[in-house]
Amino acid sequence: MKALTLHNPSLTKETLLQKADETPGAWIGIRIAGMLLILSGWKSTQVAEL
């Protein structure tokens, strides 16, 4: 599978985290995504870095 690449320079970690702060329930979705990555074999340090 080809790796995902993002080409929008305004799409940054900071803007995504700000959007998560503004959107009700977004942090729950982020935590669920992190847990799914761990369950699929990612190391916790890799998920934290992501």
Secondary structure in CASP SS format (residue, H / E / C, confidence):
PFRMAT SS
TARGET T0000
AUTHOR 0000-0000-0000
METHOD secondary structure of the structure
MODEL  1
M C 1.00
K C 1.00
A C 1.00
L C 1.00
T C 1.00
L C 1.00
H C 1.00
N C 1.00
P C 1.00
S C 1.00
L C 1.00
T C 1.00
K H 1.00
E H 1.00
T H 1.00
L H 1.00
L H 1.00
Q H 1.00
K H 1.00
A H 1.00
D H 1.00
E H 1.00
T C 1.00
P C 1.00
G C 1.00
A H 1.00
W H 1.00
I H 1.00
G H 1.00
I H 1.00
R H 1.00
I H 1.00
A H 1.00
G H 1.00
M H 1.00
L H 1.00
L H 1.00
I H 1.00
L H 1.00
S C 1.00
G C 1.00
W C 1.00
K C 1.00
S H 1.00
T H 1.00
Q H 1.00
V H 1.00
A H 1.00
E H 1.00
L C 1.00
END
